[in-house]
Amino acid sequence: MDDLTPAQPYHAAHDREIETLAEFDEALARGGGLAHYRVQAVDLTDRTAQLLSADATGAVFLGCPMEEPAATAVRAAGALVFPPVPGLPFDPYRAFVYSPDELFASLSDGGYEATPDALAYAWFQRTKADGDIFGSMLRAVHDDAVSDAVDELLTGARVVGVMGGHAMARGTEAYAGAARLGRELARAGFTVATGGGPGAMEAANLGAYAAPYRDSVLDDALLLLAKAPSFTPSVTDWARAAFEVRERWPDGGPSVGIPTWFYGHEPPNAFAAHIAKYFANATREDGLLARSNAGVVFLPGAAGTVQEIFDNATPNYYESRGEPTPMVLVDEAHWTEHLPAWPLLRALARGRSMEPRIALVDRIEDAPGALKLIRG
């Protein structure tokens, strides 16, 4: 079902990276040792004998638990060892993006406040302004590791970004429309990518999740979710409703969410199979838009969505990422009267190569057709 899997061992672009114990064993089985490999977040406590005998010249071990004799031996051989950092609610050296089950672990027992997602946000709140270079370094290393992981995940994928506000409530027609959009994009062979949060973002990820099922499943899921319309006042109730849907229909389709702890009051949604969560919102925003290589659909939103429109328009205007990618804005009244981003976007595009790549539609049902038309 899930065609978005981490890069296979020794993928051409990452043939010196070891990210699982199986890859570690395979590298040693081929001979040649570990020279110049990068071993990332692999528990090596049961591989002491192999580490004592392997050639580790120029290797780098990032957050790999190992016995002290093994660590001493590989350092003596010329390897760099960055040991795990104790006491953190996250792994700064992680090799893969997150899953909903990982971020929401302990939800059923202790509520949202006990989950790794909430604990990471609490750590961020404590350390973001204390001036400690160590905390800043840990956040930067984590975010770079996540970027590497999501790049491996999306290699070769046709990604359509769906942007929109977190305030869109479950149980509304707008939410249902965003979910149908995500489903249609997924069924057309696109990888749906969102900001990974609640509202319109969750709806699009839900649609992609429901794509393998008959149409009535999405309708049933929407009814179940409507009992907890928003993540306020209770993130726990909101998240539990999502996991109830996932448990009833466990084989959903894949999509990507790219949220941030910078907006920690917005929890990630549970319908994105792959969650690339960042501490730095600027890195997250730019990365989400840059990876939406097949275009972006902008649903009605507020300041964050307006920012995303012009963050996407700028590289399209200057062609700094190559050929401009499609941009489809949904809801004429919203984008021409309430928040008139469309007239400015159209003025920027006039006479440039991005001009035929932008569109404004009134109904969300028209977005896939507009996207297809301006993609050519």
Secondary structure, 3 states (H helix, E strand, C coil): CCCCCCCCCCCHHHCCEECCHHHHHHHHHCCCCCCCCEEECCCCCCCHHHHHHCCCCCCEEECCCCCHHHHHHHHHCCCEEECCCCCCCCCCCCCCCECHHHHCCCHHHHCHHHCHHHHHHHHHHHHCCCCCHHHHHHHHHHHHHHHHHHHHHCCCCCEEEEECCCCCCCCCHHHHHHHHHHHHHHHCCCEEEECCCCCHHHHHHHHHHHCCCCHHHHHHHHHHHCCCCCCCCCHHHHHHHHHHHHHHCCCCCCCEECCEHHHCCCCCCCCCCEECCECCHHHHHHHHHHHCCCCEEECCCCHHHHHHHHHHHHHHHHCCCCCCCCEEEECHHHHHHHCCHHHHHHHHHCCCCCHHHEEEECCHHHHHHHHHHHHC
